[in-house]
Amino acid sequence: MPESHRAAHLAQAARDRHVHHLRNGLQMLSSPGYRTPDAVGNLRWTEDLLLSTWEQAATGRPPLSGREYRTGRSGGGFDRMRFIFEPEARAAHGSGKLITGDIDLSIPLNRRGSGVELTIPIPIYGAGFSFGSVSLRVMQARAIAAEELGTYTSTGEGGYPPPLATHKSSIITQVATGLFGVREETIQWAPIVELKYAQGAKPGLGGHLLGNKVTSDVASMRESVPWVSLFSPFPIHSVYSVEDHRKHVDWRRPVNPRALISVKVSTPVDVDMVAVGIYHAGANIIHLDGSYGGTGAAPEIAKK
């Protein structure tokens, strides 16, 4: 699609959103003043990023339009990531250029000295996007990408759709408070089992999948009723101490002794003490989940 058509499409979407808010009530801004309308992007996903991503998906190559396609303007997260190399490393080759052997982004996931040793070549793996919050096709695409990169991606808390089993060596299975779709066989498939105690998205609320996304397939996988909203509550009432937490870890190990146990928590003010507790509970991986995550499938009231 030509760029002019893409721009027109976004402009129409902006108009539709404007009309919707005019007819359904306006939102009062906390601080008055003019700002860039978020209907055509925001600081994280700017208009340039939206258009260039569309162009890359259509052509399979970086945009030729000159638009910025790598970072946004938020000033945080990946928008601030830069790689700086020591001058000595460049000077060692005379040309001033780096070669692949100079860079090692790998990270070991198990540093306990016992159990399976897993190392990923890049310090990134895919966070939990559950079946229902995203489609099966998206989950498959993420699994294929993780497999190609030599890393992992998580199922999230919505179960483990059988078509993902062909990529099981690259998939983390998640066990959350709702226990949706948790099965012994899928835990046995996984190289990493993730116990989710808290998440950065919707802090204090936990998981919430709206009823209109709970299709028959999603309900079957989650063993629930179609078209009824699903909640995975924040508190785990069987865990109130490090000793309780250790029992949770110990109960999972016999199901798949080869799997590493990852514990996902959010980042409260006492996160250092939380991390110490996870270590003493015997987990292999401490997963600190920052804010601004999520799939966008939450109700509007829970979104930032």
C-alpha positions as CSV (number, residue, x, y, z in Angstrom):
1,M,0.0,0.0,0.0
2,P,1.4,3.4,-0.9
3,E,2.5,5.6,2.0
4,S,-0.1,8.2,1.1
5,H,-2.8,5.6,1.5
6,R,-1.4,4.5,4.9
7,A,-1.4,8.1,6.1
8,A,-5.0,8.5,4.9
9,H,-5.9,5.3,6.8
10,L,-4.4,6.6,10.0
11,A,-6.0,10.0,9.6
12,Q,-9.4,8.3,9.2
13,A,-8.8,6.3,12.3
14,A,-8.0,9.5,14.2
15,R,-11.2,11.1,13.0
16,D,-13.2,8.1,14.0
17,R,-11.7,8.1,17.5
18,H,-12.4,11.9,17.8
19,V,-16.0,11.4,16.9
20,H,-16.3,8.5,19.3
21,H,-15.1,10.6,22.2
22,L,-17.3,13.5,21.2
23,R,-20.4,11.2,21.3
24,N,-19.4,9.3,24.4
25,G,-17.9,11.9,26.6
26,L,-14.6,13.8,26.7
27,Q,-11.7,13.0,28.9
28,M,-10.4,15.8,31.1
29,L,-6.6,16.1,30.9
30,S,-4.8,16.4,34.3
31,S,-2.7,19.3,33.0
32,P,-4.1,21.8,30.5
33,G,-2.2,22.7,27.4
34,Y,-1.6,21.5,23.9
35,R,-0.1,18.1,23.2
36,T,0.3,15.7,20.3
37,P,-3.0,13.7,19.9
38,D,-2.4,10.0,20.8
39,A,-4.9,9.0,18.2
40,V,-2.0,9.0,15.7
41,G,0.6,7.6,18.0
42,N,2.3,8.5,21.3
43,L,5.8,9.0,22.6
44,R,6.5,5.3,22.6
45,W,4.8,4.5,19.3
46,T,5.2,7.7,17.2
47,E,3.5,8.3,13.9
48,D,6.9,7.5,12.2
49,L,7.2,4.2,14.0
50,L,3.6,3.2,13.1
51,L,4.0,4.1,9.4
52,S,7.5,2.5,9.1
53,T,6.4,-0.7,10.9
54,W,3.5,-0.9,8.4
55,E,5.9,-0.3,5.5
56,Q,8.4,-3.0,6.8
57,A,5.6,-5.5,7.1
58,A,4.4,-4.8,3.6
59,T,7.9,-4.8,1.9
60,G,10.1,-6.9,4.2
61,R,12.8,-4.3,4.3
62,P,13.6,-1.1,6.2
63,P,11.6,1.9,5.1
64,L,13.0,3.9,2.2
65,S,11.0,7.0,3.3
66,G,13.6,8.1,5.8
67,R,11.2,7.8,8.7
68,E,12.5,6.8,12.1
69,Y,11.8,3.1,12.5
70,R,14.0,2.1,15.5
71,T,13.1,4.2,18.5
72,G,10.4,6.3,19.9
73,R,10.6,9.6,21.9
74,S,9.6,8.4,25.3
75,G,13.1,8.8,26.8
76,G,12.8,5.5,28.6
77,G,12.9,1.7,28.0
78,F,14.3,0.6,24.7
79,D,14.1,4.2,23.4
80,R,17.2,4.9,25.6
81,M,19.2,1.7,24.8
82,R,22.5,2.4,23.2
83,F,25.6,0.2,22.8
84,I,28.9,1.8,23.8
85,F,32.1,-0.1,23.2
86,E,35.5,0.5,24.7
87,P,38.0,2.3,22.4
88,E,40.5,-0.4,23.1
89,A,38.3,-3.0,21.4
90,R,38.1,-0.9,18.3
91,A,41.8,-0.1,18.2
92,A,42.7,-3.8,18.5
93,H,41.7,-4.3,14.9
94,G,43.4,-1.3,13.4
95,S,40.4,-0.5,11.3
96,G,38.5,0.9,14.2
97,K,35.6,-1.5,13.5
98,L,34.3,-4.2,15.7
99,I,33.9,-7.9,14.7
100,T,31.3,-10.3,15.9
101,G,33.7,-12.1,18.2
102,D,34.2,-8.9,20.3
103,I,30.5,-9.0,21.4
104,D,29.0,-11.5,23.8
105,L,25.4,-10.9,24.8
106,S,24.8,-14.4,26.1
107,I,23.5,-14.9,29.6
108,P,23.3,-18.1,31.7
109,L,19.8,-18.6,33.2
110,N,20.8,-21.0,35.9
111,R,23.6,-19.9,38.3
112,R,22.8,-22.2,41.2
113,G,25.5,-24.8,40.3
114,S,23.0,-27.6,40.1
115,G,20.4,-28.6,37.6
116,V,20.3,-28.0,33.9
117,E,22.5,-25.3,32.5
118,L,20.6,-23.1,30.0
119,T,22.2,-20.1,28.2
120,I,20.5,-17.7,25.8
121,P,22.6,-15.9,23.2
122,I,20.9,-12.6,23.8
123,P,19.6,-11.1,27.1
124,I,16.0,-11.2,26.0
125,Y,13.1,-13.6,26.0
126,G,9.5,-13.2,25.2
127,A,7.2,-12.2,28.1
128,G,3.9,-14.0,28.8
129,F,1.2,-13.2,26.2
130,S,-1.7,-15.5,26.9
131,F,-4.0,-17.3,24.5
132,G,-7.1,-15.1,24.3
133,S,-5.2,-11.9,24.9
134,V,-3.4,-12.6,21.7
135,S,-4.3,-15.1,18.9
136,L,-2.8,-18.5,18.3
137,R,-1.1,-17.1,15.2
138,V,0.6,-14.5,17.2
139,M,1.8,-17.1,19.7
140,Q,3.1,-19.3,16.9
141,A,5.0,-16.3,15.4
142,R,6.6,-15.5,18.7
143,A,7.6,-19.1,19.2
144,I,9.2,-19.3,15.8
145,A,11.0,-16.0,16.4
146,A,12.3,-17.3,19.7
147,E,13.5,-20.5,18.1
148,E,15.3,-18.7,15.4
149,L,17.0,-16.4,18.0
150,G,17.9,-19.3,20.3
151,T,15.9,-17.9,23.2
152,Y,12.5,-18.5,24.8
153,T,9.0,-17.1,24.8
154,S,6.3,-17.6,27.5
155,T,2.8,-18.9,27.0
156,G,1.4,-16.5,29.6
157,E,-1.4,-17.8,31.9
158,G,-3.9,-18.9,29.3
159,G,-2.7,-22.5,28.7
160,Y,-0.5,-24.1,26.1
161,P,-2.2,-24.6,22.7
162,P,-1.2,-27.9,21.2
163,P,0.1,-26.4,17.9
164,L,2.9,-24.7,19.9
165,A,4.2,-28.2,20.9
166,T,6.4,-28.3,17.7
167,H,8.4,-25.4,19.2
168,K,8.3,-26.7,22.8
169,S,12.1,-26.5,23.3
170,S,11.7,-22.7,23.0
171,I,8.6,-22.2,25.1
172,I,8.2,-21.3,28.8
173,T,5.0,-22.4,30.3
174,Q,3.4,-20.2,33.0
175,V,1.5,-21.2,36.1
176,A,-0.5,-18.3,37.6
177,T,-3.2,-17.9,40.2
178,G,-6.0,-18.8,37.9
179,L,-4.4,-22.1,36.9
180,F,-6.0,-21.7,33.4
181,G,-5.0,-24.6,31.1
182,V,-2.3,-25.8,33.4
183,R,-1.6,-29.5,32.6
184,E,1.0,-32.0,33.7
185,E,2.0,-32.8,30.1
186,T,2.7,-29.2,29.2
187,I,4.8,-28.7,32.3
188,Q,6.7,-31.8,31.2
189,W,7.3,-30.2,27.8
190,A,8.8,-27.0,29.1
191,P,12.5,-26.2,29.6
192,I,11.4,-23.4,32.0
193,V,8.3,-23.3,34.2
194,E,7.3,-19.8,35.3
195,L,5.4,-19.3,38.5
196,K,3.6,-15.9,38.2
197,Y,3.0,-14.2,41.6
198,A,2.6,-10.7,40.3
199,Q,2.9,-8.7,37.1
200,G,3.8,-5.1,36.1
201,A,0.7,-4.6,34.0
202,K,-2.4,-3.8,36.0
203,P,-0.5,-3.9,39.4
204,G,-2.6,-5.1,42.2
205,L,-5.3,-6.4,39.9
206,G,-3.8,-9.4,38.3
207,G,-5.0,-10.9,35.0
208,H,-8.3,-9.9,33.5
209,L,-9.5,-11.2,30.1
210,L,-12.8,-9.6,28.9
211,G,-15.6,-11.8,27.9
212,N,-15.7,-10.8,24.3
213,K,-12.2,-12.4,23.9
214,V,-13.1,-15.7,25.6
215,T,-14.1,-17.5,22.4
216,S,-15.0,-21.2,22.4
217,D,-11.4,-22.2,21.6
218,V,-10.1,-19.9,24.4
219,A,-12.6,-21.2,26.9
220,S,-11.8,-24.8,26.0
221,M,-8.1,-24.2,26.5
222,R,-8.7,-22.4,29.8
223,E,-11.4,-24.9,30.9
224,S,-14.0,-22.1,31.4
225,V,-17.3,-20.8,30.0
226,P,-17.3,-19.0,26.6
227,W,-18.0,-15.2,26.5
228,V,-17.6,-14.8,30.3
229,S,-14.8,-12.6,31.6
230,L,-11.9,-14.4,33.3
231,F,-9.9,-13.2,36.3
232,S,-6.6,-14.4,37.6
233,P,-6.5,-12.7,41.0
234,F,-3.4,-10.9,42.3
235,P,-3.0,-12.6,45.7
236,I,-2.1,-16.3,46.2
237,H,-3.7,-17.2,49.5
238,S,-1.6,-20.3,50.0
239,V,1.6,-18.3,50.0
240,Y,2.3,-16.0,52.9
241,S,6.0,-16.8,53.7
242,V,9.2,-17.9,52.1
243,E,8.4,-21.4,53.4
244,D,5.1,-21.4,51.6
245,H,6.8,-20.2,48.5
246,R,9.4,-23.0,48.7
247,K,6.5,-25.5,48.9
248,H,5.2,-24.1,45.6
249,V,8.6,-24.5,44.0
250,D,9.1,-28.0,45.4
251,W,5.6,-29.2,44.3
252,R,6.5,-28.4,40.6
253,R,9.9,-30.0,40.5
254,P,8.8,-33.7,40.5
255,V,6.5,-33.0,37.5
256,N,9.5,-32.0,35.4
257,P,12.8,-32.4,37.2
258,R,14.7,-31.1,34.2
259,A,12.9,-27.7,34.0
260,L,14.3,-24.6,35.6
261,I,11.9,-22.8,37.9
262,S,11.4,-19.1,37.1
263,V,9.5,-16.8,39.5
264,K,7.8,-13.7,38.1
265,V,7.1,-10.8,40.4
266,S,6.5,-7.1,40.0
267,T,8.8,-4.4,41.5
268,P,7.5,-3.2,44.8
269,V,9.6,-0.9,47.1
270,D,10.9,-4.0,48.9
271,V,11.8,-5.9,45.8
272,D,15.3,-6.6,47.2
273,M,13.7,-8.6,50.0
274,V,11.3,-10.3,47.5
275,A,14.4,-11.4,45.5
276,V,16.1,-12.8,48.6
277,G,13.0,-14.8,49.4
278,I,12.8,-16.2,45.9
279,Y,16.5,-17.3,46.1
280,H,16.0,-19.0,49.4
281,A,12.9,-20.8,48.0
282,G,15.1,-22.5,45.5
283,A,14.1,-20.9,42.3
284,N,16.5,-20.8,39.4
285,I,15.4,-17.5,37.8
286,I,14.1,-14.3,39.3
287,H,11.9,-12.5,36.8
288,L,11.3,-8.8,37.7
289,D,8.4,-7.5,35.7
290,G,8.5,-3.8,35.1
291,S,5.6,-1.5,34.4
292,Y,4.1,-0.6,31.1
293,G,3.8,-4.2,30.0
294,G,0.8,-6.1,28.8
295,T,-1.0,-7.0,25.6
296,G,-3.6,-4.2,25.7
297,A,-6.4,-6.8,26.2
298,A,-7.3,-5.3,29.6
299,P,-10.4,-3.1,30.3
300,E,-9.9,0.6,29.6
301,I,-10.1,1.4,33.3
302,A,-7.0,-0.7,34.0
303,K,-4.8,0.8,31.3
304,K,-2.3,3.7,31.7
